Amino acid sequence: MRRIERDYPIASVGGDIGLPADDPECPARGNTERTEFGRVAMGAVLDMLEEAKDLDSPTPRWVQSIGNQRGVGSQPTSTLMHCPDERPSARSPSSCKPDASRRQSKRADQPAPEVCVQRLEGISKLTGRERYVDDLPFDDALWGMTVRTRVPRGRIRQIKFGSAVDWAEFVVVDHRDIPGPNEVFLIERDQPVLAADYTRHMHEPVVLIAHPDREMCRRAVADVQIIVDEEPPALDYRLPAGPEQIQRNNDNLFKVLKIEKGNTERALEQAAHVVEGLYETGAQEHVYIENQGMIAWVEDGVVVTKGSMQCPYYVVNALKHALNRDESQVRVIQTPTGGGFGGKEDYPSNLALHAALLALKANRPVKIIYDRPEDMAATTKRHPAQTRHRTGFDSDGKLVAQHIDVTMDGGAYVTLSPVVLSRGIIHAAGPYACDNVLIDGRAVLTNAVPFGAFRGFGAPQTLFALERHMDVCAAQLGIDPIELRRINLIRDGQTTATGQVINDGTDRTAVLDQAAQAIRFREKQRAHESFNATEPYLRRGVGLACFWHGAGFTGSGEVALKSRLRVQGHADGRVEILSSSTEMGQGTWTVFTQIAAEHLGIAPADIIITTPDTSRVPNSGPTVASRTAMVVGRLVERACDDLRQSLGLDNATRGEAVTAAIRAWHNTNADQSLFGEAQYEKPPGINWDDDTYEGDAYGTYGWATYAAEVEIDLRTYTARVIDFVAVQEIGKVLNNTLARGQIQGGVAQGIGWALLEECKWELGGMKNCQLTNYIIPTSADLPPIRVAFLENAYAHGAQGAKGIGELPMDGPGPAIANAIADAIGVHANIIPLTPERIMGMMDQTHA
């Protein structure tokens, strides 16, 4: 094997939270230090790729070795790598479990336990063997593309087809080719599949075109002109719409929600201190690695769509509705998906309908793959939001009243705005106890491209406002910001804004204290005071944020979903998991394998994961809302129990006895199928009122405190994060490597939203819809991201797990903004805090 030497900058390797970034033993000091760990780890990967060229075996023997390459003072790299065409190595499931001597609430400075289940699709992705939708060959297939509007609002008067191409060679579809209602099936059905006589936003699809040659298809799109009689658009969600801008009811409101507890106005009148603040968050592009893509064809009268998605049964419902078919006449298959973050929750329904309409008319397979500019311009973004706070305190700094007003930009159509708003207002009062809370929320129609799901789903917007406001309040009250939070953090037995009694046993103060200690908050405050007084151009600050995130669907959502899952016992003794939950990089396959293997006491090698295909798998609900491991993972456990019961075994039976029973069943039941099934059951004591917004909003919550240290260069007004600590309680950590990866990836995304990622708008369309001018963090922009977990098992989650995926999006924004305010004394109440914005804030503050 030829050794390939490389020297690569490593921004962060996770590492031990007990090591601050400026500690000489920290393996990732600074932003671009070339560490021994980086050389060894990257060199090992390159060696493996080189060796793979000469191996006939689909899975090289060196797969096991990647997790053992270490540098001095570093943590191991991921061991969760595996090729999908080989079963995982069979290690004892019990070896996943932490040592029995480990305390339930783990200290932040304890090393992470080793994991045992290799990442099922890791090596396939690493070596480039994974086949995404754009990699799939199709005989006799056509390329599909979309003709879109170029104005934000108006009546479509005419569609002109030019003479630059021979239109006889093309398949052309418009709204008249839709067999059923011209509606995208979602919460409301206000969005057309293809605009007919009216357009509400830039880039709205009007005509679909297909041709065997992709370049000819591009030429044809450019040769179509959509003539629109323009009408006055509503482009600023923060301003009331004028009479000529009204397009829905008499107020352009998609949804209005209210949460009320106690008597907030009276409490504010009687409060010793009242603090007000206005906060704003911008839109954010998902920037998933793989663009949106879909293939459609007709097979034996069944419309089949195959593509990159999070929620196969959303697509099923959309196809059934607009194509006027029943469930037996549509089939949806997920391809390997290169990231979603919410951007592939509802939008793939639109794309699947477009591909299907072209395939039906052409009677040939059609593939639609967006390029990056079209993807960024036409698909959904995070909702921009503005939040007002009026907060009352008593003389000791105890919260007595919170009046919070939230406005979100919904864009041109409803999409998922009502539920994004719902989660946003439920989280708006934060993880604090307060007897008097009034929260008003509204989602507003504008003539922007519709906004939709994004990691965090409304909570990051309102939690930014809350946690930035807590620092503002601390300054006005003259109370230390950590102490103000400690005074007000909710305790067991106290209630949330919706009246939910919190009684989960989590030590939320310990979460706060561990983050403050790990970042060395007090020490750095003193050090920064001296640094800022002597350094001519640089300023440093430190900030933190406490927050929470509800796991699973809000309120009665999980009950309404009625999620189902099946496991199948095969004649060779292996167990197959049949679920519509998707793998999109977060580790669903790996975690399901681990859950089933541990629950049945069998080797991970004897677990099979089925690709989501709606002709085979039941509806397990969408892969959203931090619900997969907790909710669907619990269904895996219960389906395994049902399988054992079908075999006449009790739930204590494990290991070889289970596999032997499966084989014996097939010996006596030839040509039959053996299944175990489970359907969601609401945990006892959970009650929610959808009308009054009172009760148990979520079955459980994750709790966290994040802390950031920043440095601002006064010559360029550029802020960078130089250290970051993330401490969270998420129930039982099922897979330490995957969990850390979720946190670090979410923090990276949050840093981008806080500092860099600014959507520039022109007539409601994204002007900077390219990765050359929409700036996201690179490895050079990221600090060491030091992660710690406290564990407090949740009784109704798989192996005690809660949700994790959305939590890390909530904390970076306010922690960084608080650190910037600490460093340079500005009112950092709007993100992203770009250099231009920081310069303007400094000019305003220090005028």
TIMIVEX-639544 format. One record per residue (C-alpha): residue in one letter; x, y, z. Coordinates in steps of 0.2 Angstrom, whole numbers, plus 2048, in hexadecimal, padded with zeros to 3 digits. Example, Ala and Ser with C-alpha at 12.3 -4.5 7.8 and 13.67 -1.06 7.14 Angstrom:
2
A83E7EA827
S8447FB824
This chain:
847
M800800800
R8078117FB
R80781E809
I80182F804
E80783D80F
R7FB84C811
D7FB85B81C
Y7E986281E
P7E2870829
I7D6869836
A7C987583D
S7C286A84A
V7C3858850
G7B785985E
G7C285386C
D7C085487E
I7B5862884
G7C1864893
L7CE86B888
P7CC87E884
A7D2883872
D7E188C879
D7E787E883
P7F887787D
E7F086587D
C7E186A873
P7E2860862
A7DA86E858
R7E187F85E
G7DD88D852
N7D388D842
T7E0885836
E7ED87D840
R7F586E837
T7F4861845
E7FC850846
F7EA849847
G7E6851836
R7F584A82E
V7F2838835
A7DF838832
M7DE83F821
G7EE83581B
A7E5825821
V7D5829817
L7E082D807
D7E981C80A
M7D981380B
L7D281B7FB
E7E28177F2
E7E28057F8
A7D08047F3
K7D58057E0
D7DE7F57E1
L7D17EA7EB
D7C57DF7E3
S7BA7DD7F3
P7AC7E97F4
T7B17ED806
P7C37EE809
R7CA7E7819
W7D17F781E
V7C07FE822
Q7C37FA834
S7D3804836
I7CD815833
G7C7817845
N7D881384C
Q7E2820843
R7E782D851
G7F283B854
V7FA841864
G7ED84886F
S7DF845863
Q7CE83C863
P7CB82D857
T7C3831847
S7B2829842
T7B1816843
L7A081783C
M7A481282A
H79D80481F
C79980080E
P7867FD80B
D7897ED801
E7927E4810
R78A7E0821
P7927E9830
S79F7E0839
A7977D5847
R79D7DC858
S7947D9868
P7867E686A
S7897E787C
S79A7EF878
C7917FF873
K78B802884
P79580D890
D79E80589F
A7928018AD
S79C80C8B8
R79881C8AE
R78C8288B6
Q77C82C8AE
S78083E8AD
K79183E8A5
R79E84A8A9
A7A385589A
D7B685189C
Q7B383E89B
P7B983688A
A7AC82F87E
P7A981C87E
E7AE81386F
V79F80F863
C79C7FE85B
V79180084B
Q79A80683C
R792813832
L788809825
E78A814816
G79A81D81B
I7A7814810
S79C814801
K79B827802
L7AD82A806
T7B38207F7
G7A68277EB
R79C8177E8
E78C81E7EF
R7808217E1
Y7758307E3
V7678347D8
D77183D7CB
D77D82E7CA
L76F8227C5
P76E81E7B3
F75E81C7AA
D75B815798
D75182078D
A75082D79A
L74C840797
W75384F7A1
G74685A7A8
M74786C7AC
T73C87A7B2
V73788B7AB
R7348977B9
T72D8A97BB
R7388B87BD
V72C8C47C7
P7268C37D8
R7138C57D5
G7078C67C7
R6FB8BE7BA
I7038B37AD
R6FC8BA79D
Q7068B0790
I7148A278E
K71E8A577F
F728897777
G73789D76D
S73E89775D
A750893763
V74C880765
D74187475C
W733871768
A72D86175F
E73C859768
F73685E779
V72A858786
V72186778D
V71586779C
D70B8757A4
H6FD8757B1
R6F086E7A4
D6FA85D7A5
I6F785B7B7
P6EA84C7B9
G6E48527CA
P6E38627D4
N6F186E7D0
E6F686E7E3
V7058697EC
F6FE85E7FB
L70586580B
I6FD86E81A
E6F387980F
R6F18767FC
D6F48887F7
Q7048857ED
P7028807DA
V70C8727D3
L70E87D7C4
A70888F7C3
A6F98917B8
D6F38A37B6
Y6FB8AB7C5
T70D8AC7CD
R7118B07DF
H7248B07DF
M7348B07D5
H73989F7CE
E7278987CF
P7268897C4
V71B88B7B5
V72187F7A7
L72A86F7A7
I73586A798
A73E859795
H74B854787
P758846785
D766853785
R76985D795
E77086C78C
M76286D780
C75686D78E
R75F87C796
R75E885785
A74B881784
V748888796
A751898791
D746899781
V73689A78B
Q72F8AB790
I7228AD79D
I7188BD79B
V7118C47AC
D7068D37B0
E70F8D87C0
E7068DD7D0
P70D8E57E0
P7168D87EA
A7188D77FD
L72A8D5800
D72D8DA812
Y7258CF81F
R7298DB82D
L71D8E8825
P70A8E8824
A7048E4813
G6FC8F2809
P6EA8EF801
E6F28EC7F0
Q6FE8DF7F8
I6F08D4800
Q6F08C37F9
R6E88B8807
N6D98BC812
N6DB8CF817
D6EB8CE81F
N6F88C2816
L6F98B7825
F6FC8A5823
K6FB8A0835
V6F88A9846
L6FC8A0856
K6FC8A5869
I70389E879
E6FC8A5889
K7008A189B
G6FC8AC8AA
N6F98BF8A8
T7088C689F
E7028D889E
R6FF8D98B0
A70F8D18B5
L7188DD8AA
E7108EC8B2
Q7168E68C3
A7278E08BE
A7368E88C6
H73F8E98B5
V7388E88A3
V7448E5895
E7408E6883
G7498E0873
L7478DD861
Y7508CF858
E7518C9846
T7588BA83D
G75A8B782B
A7578AA81E
Q76389B81C
E76689080D
H76887E811
V77787B806
Y775868806
I7848607FD
E7788577F0
N76C8627E7
Q75A85E7E5
G7578507D9
M7498447D3
I7468367C6
A7358317C1
W72E8237B6
V71F8187B3
E7208067B7
D7117FB7B4
G7058097B6
V70E80F7C6
V7168207C7
V72781D7CF
T73282C7D6
K7438297DC
G74E8377E4
S7568417F2
M749844800
Q746843812
C73383E812
P72E831806
Y71C83180B
Y71A844809
V71E8407F7
V7128327F6
N70483E7FC
A70984B7F0
L70983F7E1
K6F88377E6
H6F08487E7
A6F68517D8
L6F78427CC
N6E683C7D2
R6EC82A7D7
D6EA81F7E6
E6F98187F0
S6FB8087E6
Q6FE8137D6
V70D81D7DD
R71E8177E4
V72B8227EC
I73D81C7EE
Q74B8267F8
T75C8267F0
P76B8297FA
T76983B800
G777847802
G770852810
G75F85A813
F75E865822
G74C86781F
G74E86D80D
K74985C807
E73A85A812
D72C862808
Y7348687F8
P7388567F0
S7258557EE
N7258637E2
L73485C7D8
A72C84A7D8
L71C8517D1
H72685A7C3
A73084B7BE
A7208407BF
L71684C7B4
L72484C7A7
A7268397A8
L7138367A6
K712841796
A72283A78F
N71F828794
R732828797
P73C82A7A7
V74183C7AB
K74E8427B6
I74E8547BE
I75E8597C7
Y76086B7CC
D7708747CA
R77687E7D9
P76F8907D4
E75E8897D0
D75E87F7E0
M76288E7EB
A75689A7E1
A74788F7E1
T7478847F0
T742889802
K74C89180F
R74C894822
H73E8A1827
P7448B282A
A73D8B883B
Q73B8C7846
T7388C5859
R7348D2866
H7368D0878
R72F8D9887
T7358D0897
G7318D38A9
F73D8CF8B8
D73B8D18CB
S7498DA8D5
D7538C98D6
G7538C68C3
K7458B98C3
L73B8B98B4
V7298BE8B7
A7228C28A6
Q7268BF893
H71D8C7885
I7248C0875
D71E8C5863
V7258BA855
T7228BE842
M7298B2835
D72A8B4822
G7218A681A
G7248AB808
A7178A87FA
Y70F898800
V70B890810
T71688080F
L71B87C821
S71A88E828
P70C88A835
V71687C83D
V72688683C
L71E894845
S716888852
R727881857
G72F892857
I72289A863
I72288A86E
H73588C871
A73589F871
A7348A1884
G743895886
P748889894
Y7438958A1
A7358958AF
C7298A38AD
D7178A48B4
N7118B18A7
V7148AF895
L70C8B6886
I7128B1874
D70B8B7864
G7108AF854
R70C8B2842
A7128AC831
V7108B8823
L70E8B7811
T71A8C0806
N71F8BE7F4
A72F8B67F8
V7348A47F3
P72B899800
F734896810
G734884817
A73C878823
F74E87A829
R757872837
G750879847
F73F87D83F
G73B88E847
A74388B857
P754893852
Q74C8A384E
T7438A585E
L75189E869
F75D8AB861
A7518B9866
L74F8B2878
E7618AE87C
R7688BE875
H75A8C787F
M7608BE88F
D7718C688D
V7698D788A
C75E8D5899
A76D8D08A4
A7768E089F
Q7678EB8A3
L7648E28B3
G7778E28B8
I7778CF8BA
D7838C38B4
P77C8BA8A4
I7808A98AB
E7788AD8BB
L7698B48B3
R7668A48AA
R76A8998B9
I75D8A38C3
N75089F8B6
L75388E8AF
I7448838B0
R7448768BE
D73B8668BF
G7298698C4
Q72887A8BC
T71F87D8AC
T72288489A
A719891891
T70C88488B
G70A87E89D
Q71486E89B
V71B8678AB
I72E8648A9
N7328558B3
D74084C8AA
G74E84C8B7
T75A8568AC
D7668618B6
R7658708AA
T77087A8B6
A77E86D8B3
V77C86F8A1
L77F8828A2
D78D8818AF
Q7978748A4
A79687F895
A79C88E89F
Q7AA8848A7
A7B087C897
I7B188D88E
R7B989489D
F7AC8A289D
R7B28AC8AC
E7C48AA8A8
K7C28B0896
Q7B78BF89B
R7C68C58A5
A7D38C1898
H7C98C988A
E7C88D9895
S7DB8DA895
F7DC8D5883
N7D08E187C
A7D88EF885
T7E98EC87E
E7E68E586D
P7E48F2860
Y7DA8E9853
L7D28D985A
R7C48D7867
R7BF8C7870
G7AF8C3878
V7A68B4880
G7948AF880
L7888A1883
A77689C880
C76A89088A
F75D887880
W75287887D
H74A86F86F
G73B86486F
A73D853867
G73184C85B
F721854853
T71986285D
G70985E867
S6FE85185F
G70984F850
E71083E854
V6FF837858
A6F883E847
L70783683E
K703824844
S71581F83F
R71780D83C
L72780283A
R72A7EF836
V7387E3838
Q7397D382E
G7427C4834
H74A7BB825
A74D7A8823
D7607AA826
G75C7B2837
R7607C4832
V7537D2837
E74F7E082A
I7487F1830
L73B7F8824
S73880B827
S73681A81D
S742824828
T75082A81C
E76382A81D
M76983B818
G77A83B820
Q77483C833
G777829836
T765822836
W76A81182F
T77881083B
V76E81484A
F75F809845
T76C7FB843
Q7737FE854
I7627FF85D
A75B7EF855
A76B7E5858
E76C7EB86A
H75A7E886D
L75A7D6866
G76B7D286C
I7717CD85B
A7807D3851
P77F7E3846
A7847D8837
D7737D0839
I7697E0837
I7637E5826
I75D7F7822
T7517F9813
T752808808
P74281280A
D73680C7FC
T7248107FF
S71F7FF7F6
R7287F6804
V72A801814
P71C80881F
N71A81A823
S72581D831
G723830830
P72E83D829
T74183E82D
V73F84F836
A73C856847
S74A84D850
R73F83E851
T748830848
A753828855
M74782C863
V73682985C
V73981D84D
G748815856
R73B810864
L730809857
V73F7FE851
E7407F8863
R72D7F4864
A72D7EC853
C73B7E1859
D7317DC868
D7227D885D
L72D7CD853
R7337C3862
Q7217C1867
S71C7BB856
L7297AD859
G7227A986A
L7317B1873
D7317BD882
N7397CE881
A7487C888B
T74D7BB87E
R75D7C1875
G76B7BC86A
E76C7AB861
A75B7A6869
V7537B385E
T75C7AF84E
A75979D851
A7477A0853
I7467AA843
R74E79C839
A74378F841
W73379983D
H73879982B
N73C78782B
T72A783830
N722792826
A72A791815
D72679F809
Q71E7AA816
S7247BA81D
L7287BD830
F7257CF836
G7257D9846
E71B7EA846
A7197F9850
Q70F80984F
Y712819859
E70A81A86A
K70982A874
P71382A884
P70782A893
G70383B89B
I70684588B
N6F7851887
W6F785F87B
D6E986B875
D6EB871863
D6DE87F865
T6E5887875
Y6F7882873
E6F887C885
G6FF86C88C
D70E861887
A715868877
Y72285A876
G72584987F
T73684F884
Y74385C881
G75685D87E
W75F86A889
A76F873885
T77B881888
Y78788787A
A79589387D
A7A089C870
E7AF8A7870
V7B18B3862
E7BF8BF85B
I7BA8CE851
D7C78D7846
L7C38EA846
R7CC8ED836
T7C08E182C
Y7B28E0838
T7B38CD836
A7AE8C2844
R7B48B0847
V7B08A3854
I7C089D85C
D7B9891868
F7A988886A
V7A187D878
A791873876
V78A86A885
Q779861883
E76E85588C
I76584A87E
G76083A888
K76B82B884
V77982E878
L77681F86C
N786821861
N79382D868
T79B831857
L78B83484E
A78583F85C
R79484985C
G79484B849
Q78285184A
I78685E857
Q79686484E
G78D86583D
G77F86F845
V78A87B84D
A79487E83D
Q783881835
G77E88D843
I78F896841
G78B89982F
W77A8A0833
A7818AB841
L78F8B3837
L7908AF824
E7808A981C
E7768B8816
C7698B6809
K7688C57FD
W7578C87F6
E7518D17E6
L73E8D17E3
G73C8C27EF
G7488B87E6
M75A8B37ED
K7668BD7E4
N7768B57EA
C7718A37E5
Q78289C7E2
L78F8957EE
T79B8A37E7
N7918B07F0
Y7878A77FD
I7948A480A
I794895815
P7A2890822
T7B188681C
S7BC87C828
A7C788B829
D7B8895830
L7B488983E
P7BB888850
P7BE87985A
I7AC87385E
R7AD86A86F
V79F85F873
A798857883
F78884D887
L77F84B897
E77583B897
N76383A89F
A75A82B896
Y74982F890
A73D821893
H734822883
G742823877
A74C81586F
Q75981087C
G755820886
A75982C877
K75183D874
G753847864
I76384F85F
G76485584D
E75C86684F
L76386B860
P77487185A
M76C87E84E
D76488785C
G77388D867
P78189385C
G7788A3856
P7748AB867
A7848A586F
I78F8AD861
A7848BD861
N7868BF874
A7998BC872
I79A8CA865
A7908D686F
D79C8D287E
A7AB8D5873
I7A68E686B
G7978EC874
V78B8EC865
H7788E7865
A77B8D785C
N7688D485A
I7688CF847
I7708C183F
P77A8BD834
L7878C883C
T7918CB82C
P79F8D882C
E7948E5824
R7878E3831
I7948E383F
M79B8F3838
G78A8FB838
M7868F6849
M7978FD84F
D79490D846
Q78290E84E
T788909860
H797914861
A791923857
